[in-house]
Amino acid sequence: MPYFTLADSPLKLNLHMHTAQSDGKLAPLAALERYEAAGYDAVAITDHRTLTLERGYRGEMLLLPGIEWDVRLEGRGEAIHLLGVGVDEGFSYARKAADDAQGFVDAAHQAGGLCYFCHPHWSLNHPETLMGLRHLDGVEVYNGVSIPPYNLDRADATFLLDLAAAEGCLLPTIAADDSHHYGQEIFTGFIYLNAQKSRDSILAALKAGNYHASQGPRILSARYEDGAVTVETSPVRHIAFHSNLPWAPSRCVSGENLTRAKYRVHPELGERFIRVVAIDHQGKKAWLNPVSI
């Protein structure tokens, strides 16, 4: 049974970026022009605690209103950062609500948008923190600014998300630049989305999880049948099948210009989910949303 097929011409989206309206280095219009020139189909400006609407943009990209909200967990040494994407242009949570993470998730939904958990590795989040929030639409598996020279190397959250998935929390995953400096982080994380270039189509496809996260490689299809997961990709070097097991036989397939791999799951060992990760010859990754087995 197929559980993912990438469209012939998917949309390319970045759902996390900042401008000079909060702590980004570029003015909103300049930031948008950078993404348009790089071939993106849609983006969300997600300035901290403020909704940035760039009325002067006249390009071809679709702009999704967005905002990033943060909550510090006292005594835990961790923070929660959340994205509200596709919210109504009158969204005003940041001006009237208390620091309540679940309240922000609910408010984003009430405003017609979606809510994503940001950079859990950078924020030192525990799996139970992710599991404690209800109705999240997804989580960043990769955050482009969480790298040197801007940060410690905490860009890739696969390990943490595998721990959460092992406890039954299988969240869809996005990759995003989290652009601030518009330097080494820009264009390093995005999603390939099966949708038409309209707000309703994009939000519906995001809600349905009809996409995969990437730094470049494409996951073309995935199917689960006869006890095995079969994946087709653009040419890569490794295709790995993550799960809740510390070890399982033959779950990393490697080769030159590899485009297909098959993995037989092990329910007899207690295997409960699969997360496909493809890695190309430059070390760039693509992440498919996890699936229950």
BASEVEX-10383 format. One record per residue (C-alpha): chain; x, y, z; residue in one letter. Coordinates in nm, 3 decimals, m for minus. Example, Ala and Ser with C-alpha at 12.3 -4.5 7.8 and 13.67 -1.06 7.14 Angstrom:
BEGIN
(r A,(1.230,m0.450,0.780),A)
(r A,(1.367,m0.106,0.714),S)
//
This chain:
BEGIN
(r A,(0.000,0.000,0.000),M)
(r A,(0.154,0.337,m0.100),P)
(r A,(0.180,0.586,0.186),Y)
(r A,(0.363,0.866,0.004),F)
(r A,(0.409,0.971,m0.358),T)
(r A,(0.579,1.297,m0.450),L)
(r A,(0.417,1.499,m0.726),A)
(r A,(0.610,1.556,m1.049),D)
(r A,(0.633,1.928,m0.970),S)
(r A,(0.598,1.973,m0.594),P)
(r A,(0.598,2.313,m0.432),L)
(r A,(0.907,2.422,m0.239),K)
(r A,(0.833,2.598,0.092),L)
(r A,(1.020,2.760,0.378),N)
(r A,(0.795,2.804,0.682),L)
(r A,(1.036,2.973,0.926),H)
(r A,(1.221,3.301,0.864),M)
(r A,(1.281,3.633,1.036),H)
(r A,(1.317,3.990,0.916),T)
(r A,(1.421,4.327,1.057),A)
(r A,(1.072,4.347,1.208),Q)
(r A,(1.214,4.125,1.485),S)
(r A,(1.576,4.000,1.484),D)
(r A,(1.646,3.925,1.118),G)
(r A,(1.910,4.116,0.921),K)
(r A,(1.700,4.190,0.610),L)
(r A,(1.392,4.401,0.562),A)
(r A,(1.084,4.191,0.477),P)
(r A,(1.079,4.278,0.107),L)
(r A,(1.452,4.207,0.065),A)
(r A,(1.413,3.873,0.241),A)
(r A,(1.123,3.773,0.018),L)
(r A,(1.316,3.869,m0.294),E)
(r A,(1.601,3.637,m0.189),R)
(r A,(1.362,3.342,m0.163),Y)
(r A,(1.185,3.423,m0.488),E)
(r A,(1.518,3.437,m0.672),A)
(r A,(1.604,3.093,m0.530),A)
(r A,(1.290,2.938,m0.678),G)
(r A,(1.066,2.901,m0.374),Y)
(r A,(0.692,2.876,m0.431),D)
(r A,(0.570,2.986,m0.087),A)
(r A,(0.716,3.114,0.240),V)
(r A,(0.600,3.226,0.581),A)
(r A,(0.762,3.522,0.755),I)
(r A,(0.754,3.424,1.122),T)
(r A,(0.894,3.716,1.317),D)
(r A,(0.911,3.680,1.694),H)
(r A,(0.583,3.770,1.864),R)
(r A,(0.473,3.990,1.576),T)
(r A,(0.281,3.928,1.256),L)
(r A,(0.475,4.078,0.964),T)
(r A,(0.265,4.147,0.653),L)
(r A,(0.467,4.276,0.357),E)
(r A,(0.209,4.458,0.146),R)
(r A,(0.469,4.579,m0.103),G)
(r A,(0.561,4.236,m0.237),Y)
(r A,(0.443,4.184,m0.596),R)
(r A,(0.624,3.862,m0.684),G)
(r A,(0.501,3.513,m0.769),E)
(r A,(0.549,3.345,m0.431),M)
(r A,(0.253,3.280,m0.205),L)
(r A,(0.295,3.447,0.134),L)
(r A,(0.152,3.268,0.438),L)
(r A,(0.106,3.497,0.742),P)
(r A,(0.309,3.362,1.032),G)
(r A,(0.449,3.429,1.377),I)
(r A,(0.689,3.263,1.622),E)
(r A,(0.591,3.245,1.987),W)
(r A,(0.824,3.139,2.270),D)
(r A,(0.766,3.014,2.622),V)
(r A,(1.037,2.956,2.886),R)
(r A,(0.978,2.654,3.108),L)
(r A,(1.085,2.760,3.456),E)
(r A,(1.325,2.521,3.626),G)
(r A,(1.350,2.292,3.322),R)
(r A,(1.641,2.447,3.130),G)
(r A,(1.440,2.433,2.809),E)
(r A,(1.219,2.661,2.603),A)
(r A,(0.924,2.603,2.375),I)
(r A,(0.918,2.786,2.042),H)
(r A,(0.612,2.752,1.821),L)
(r A,(0.521,2.866,1.470),L)
(r A,(0.174,2.978,1.376),G)
(r A,(0.156,2.945,0.996),V)
(r A,(m0.127,3.054,0.769),G)
(r A,(m0.311,3.238,1.046),V)
(r A,(m0.559,3.514,0.975),D)
(r A,(m0.401,3.854,0.910),E)
(r A,(m0.569,3.992,1.220),G)
(r A,(m0.409,3.733,1.451),F)
(r A,(m0.321,3.908,1.778),S)
(r A,(m0.229,3.642,2.034),Y)
(r A,(0.108,3.803,2.101),A)
(r A,(m0.060,4.119,2.223),R)
(r A,(m0.319,3.978,2.458),K)
(r A,(m0.237,3.628,2.581),A)
(r A,(m0.026,3.495,2.863),A)
(r A,(0.282,3.277,2.806),D)
(r A,(0.090,2.957,2.747),D)
(r A,(0.219,2.711,2.486),A)
(r A,(m0.100,2.509,2.453),Q)
(r A,(m0.295,2.832,2.434),G)
(r A,(m0.087,2.942,2.137),F)
(r A,(m0.141,2.608,1.958),V)
(r A,(m0.515,2.641,2.007),D)
(r A,(m0.520,3.009,1.908),A)
(r A,(m0.329,2.941,1.585),A)
(r A,(m0.588,2.679,1.491),H)
(r A,(m0.876,2.907,1.580),Q)
(r A,(m0.723,3.169,1.351),A)
(r A,(m0.731,2.926,1.058),G)
(r A,(m0.363,2.835,1.074),G)
(r A,(m0.136,2.547,1.166),L)
(r A,(0.115,2.513,1.450),C)
(r A,(0.467,2.366,1.438),Y)
(r A,(0.716,2.301,1.716),F)
(r A,(1.051,2.469,1.642),C)
(r A,(1.410,2.344,1.678),H)
(r A,(1.356,2.097,1.967),P)
(r A,(1.724,2.000,1.967),H)
(r A,(1.842,2.361,1.994),W)
(r A,(1.586,2.425,2.269),S)
(r A,(1.698,2.117,2.468),L)
(r A,(1.344,1.986,2.471),N)
(r A,(1.256,1.656,2.632),H)
(r A,(1.036,1.403,2.449),P)
(r A,(0.769,1.450,2.714),E)
(r A,(0.757,1.823,2.631),T)
(r A,(0.664,1.741,2.273),L)
(r A,(0.419,1.477,2.390),M)
(r A,(0.257,1.719,2.633),G)
(r A,(0.126,1.951,2.363),L)
(r A,(m0.198,1.852,2.193),R)
(r A,(m0.288,1.901,1.826),H)
(r A,(0.053,2.003,1.695),L)
(r A,(0.066,1.990,1.315),D)
(r A,(0.432,1.899,1.308),G)
(r A,(0.783,1.965,1.434),V)
(r A,(1.111,2.083,1.284),E)
(r A,(1.340,1.789,1.216),V)
(r A,(1.597,2.033,1.078),Y)
(r A,(1.659,2.398,1.167),N)
(r A,(1.908,2.574,0.942),G)
(r A,(2.034,2.843,1.181),V)
(r A,(2.120,2.591,1.455),S)
(r A,(2.472,2.545,1.317),I)
(r A,(2.811,2.712,1.353),P)
(r A,(2.901,2.994,1.327),P)
(r A,(2.563,3.103,1.465),Y)
(r A,(2.493,2.826,1.716),N)
(r A,(2.610,2.493,1.845),L)
(r A,(2.548,2.212,1.597),D)
(r A,(2.192,2.127,1.700),R)
(r A,(2.025,2.152,1.362),A)
(r A,(1.910,1.790,1.322),D)
(r A,(1.648,1.672,1.573),A)
(r A,(1.604,1.318,1.436),T)
(r A,(1.735,1.152,1.753),F)
(r A,(1.492,1.338,1.979),L)
(r A,(1.200,1.277,1.745),L)
(r A,(1.284,0.907,1.729),D)
(r A,(1.265,0.897,2.109),L)
(r A,(0.925,1.066,2.101),A)
(r A,(0.804,0.836,1.823),A)
(r A,(0.917,0.534,2.026),A)
(r A,(0.670,0.655,2.290),E)
(r A,(0.391,0.679,2.033),G)
(r A,(0.428,1.049,1.937),C)
(r A,(0.464,1.034,1.558),L)
(r A,(0.468,1.396,1.444),L)
(r A,(0.504,1.509,1.081),P)
(r A,(0.838,1.681,1.024),T)
(r A,(0.937,1.999,0.843),I)
(r A,(1.281,2.140,0.762),A)
(r A,(1.328,2.516,0.767),A)
(r A,(1.601,2.779,0.746),D)
(r A,(1.493,2.986,1.046),D)
(r A,(1.672,3.262,0.854),S)
(r A,(1.815,3.543,1.064),H)
(r A,(2.156,3.621,0.915),H)
(r A,(2.083,3.534,0.550),Y)
(r A,(2.425,3.373,0.535),G)
(r A,(2.514,3.007,0.573),Q)
(r A,(2.170,2.908,0.699),E)
(r A,(1.965,3.029,0.404),I)
(r A,(1.819,2.773,0.162),F)
(r A,(1.941,2.480,0.375),T)
(r A,(1.607,2.335,0.487),G)
(r A,(1.264,2.327,0.323),F)
(r A,(0.975,2.101,0.236),I)
(r A,(0.852,1.953,m0.092),Y)
(r A,(0.473,1.977,m0.083),L)
(r A,(0.206,1.815,m0.299),N)
(r A,(m0.031,2.109,m0.350),A)
(r A,(m0.154,2.379,m0.582),Q)
(r A,(m0.015,2.729,m0.522),K)
(r A,(m0.311,2.862,m0.326),S)
(r A,(m0.354,2.921,0.045),R)
(r A,(m0.633,2.666,0.083),D)
(r A,(m0.450,2.395,m0.113),S)
(r A,(m0.123,2.450,0.072),I)
(r A,(m0.279,2.450,0.418),L)
(r A,(m0.482,2.139,0.337),A)
(r A,(m0.173,1.955,0.212),A)
(r A,(0.027,2.064,0.517),L)
(r A,(m0.252,1.948,0.746),K)
(r A,(m0.263,1.612,0.569),A)
(r A,(0.114,1.567,0.593),G)
(r A,(0.139,1.541,0.214),N)
(r A,(0.505,1.648,0.197),Y)
(r A,(0.854,1.561,0.306),H)
(r A,(1.133,1.763,0.464),A)
(r A,(1.459,1.805,0.277),S)
(r A,(1.794,1.974,0.231),Q)
(r A,(1.795,1.872,m0.135),G)
(r A,(1.723,1.502,m0.198),P)
(r A,(1.375,1.394,m0.302),R)
(r A,(1.183,1.097,m0.170),I)
(r A,(0.973,0.998,m0.469),L)
(r A,(0.759,0.723,m0.320),S)
(r A,(0.718,0.493,m0.024),A)
(r A,(0.498,0.189,0.018),R)
(r A,(0.438,m0.067,0.292),Y)
(r A,(0.322,m0.409,0.182),E)
(r A,(0.396,m0.774,0.258),D)
(r A,(0.580,m0.674,0.573),G)
(r A,(0.831,m0.447,0.399),A)
(r A,(0.882,m0.075,0.328),V)
(r A,(1.005,0.007,m0.023),T)
(r A,(1.133,0.357,m0.101),V)
(r A,(1.234,0.532,m0.424),E)
(r A,(1.444,0.849,m0.417),T)
(r A,(1.652,1.084,m0.626),S)
(r A,(2.015,0.956,m0.645),P)
(r A,(2.154,0.930,m0.290),V)
(r A,(2.426,0.744,m0.105),R)
(r A,(2.230,0.606,0.190),H)
(r A,(1.867,0.522,0.264),I)
(r A,(1.811,0.455,0.634),A)
(r A,(1.503,0.315,0.805),F)
(r A,(1.478,0.456,1.157),H)
(r A,(1.255,0.288,1.414),S)
(r A,(1.209,0.237,1.787),N)
(r A,(1.467,m0.046,1.787),L)
(r A,(1.830,0.020,1.888),P)
(r A,(1.935,m0.240,1.630),W)
(r A,(1.772,m0.426,1.344),A)
(r A,(1.932,m0.609,1.049),P)
(r A,(1.982,m0.440,0.711),S)
(r A,(1.810,m0.112,0.790),R)
(r A,(2.067,0.110,0.618),C)
(r A,(2.113,0.055,0.245),V)
(r A,(2.412,0.222,0.078),S)
(r A,(2.542,0.257,m0.275),G)
(r A,(2.656,0.495,m0.546),E)
(r A,(2.359,0.679,m0.700),N)
(r A,(2.119,0.468,m0.501),L)
(r A,(1.754,0.527,m0.596),T)
(r A,(1.568,0.238,m0.433),R)
(r A,(1.578,0.046,m0.107),A)
(r A,(1.364,m0.212,0.068),K)
(r A,(1.349,m0.288,0.438),Y)
(r A,(1.167,m0.578,0.599),R)
(r A,(1.017,m0.465,0.928),V)
(r A,(1.045,m0.670,1.245),H)
(r A,(0.721,m0.679,1.442),P)
(r A,(0.856,m0.987,1.618),E)
(r A,(1.120,m0.758,1.773),L)
(r A,(0.861,m0.496,1.867),G)
(r A,(0.921,m0.256,1.578),E)
(r A,(0.636,m0.003,1.578),R)
(r A,(0.725,0.281,1.339),F)
(r A,(0.949,0.362,1.042),I)
(r A,(1.108,0.696,0.957),R)
(r A,(1.285,0.702,0.619),V)
(r A,(1.595,0.925,0.591),V)
(r A,(1.781,0.959,0.261),A)
(r A,(2.135,1.105,0.252),I)
(r A,(2.306,1.219,m0.066),D)
(r A,(2.677,1.229,m0.155),H)
(r A,(2.714,1.577,m0.001),Q)
(r A,(2.560,1.466,0.329),G)
(r A,(2.233,1.648,0.260),K)
(r A,(1.927,1.472,0.394),K)
(r A,(1.561,1.416,0.320),A)
(r A,(1.318,1.303,0.589),W)
(r A,(0.988,1.129,0.523),L)
(r A,(0.714,1.161,0.784),N)
(r A,(0.710,0.862,1.020),P)
(r A,(0.455,0.588,0.972),V)
(r A,(0.314,0.338,1.220),S)
(r A,(0.381,m0.027,1.143),I)
//
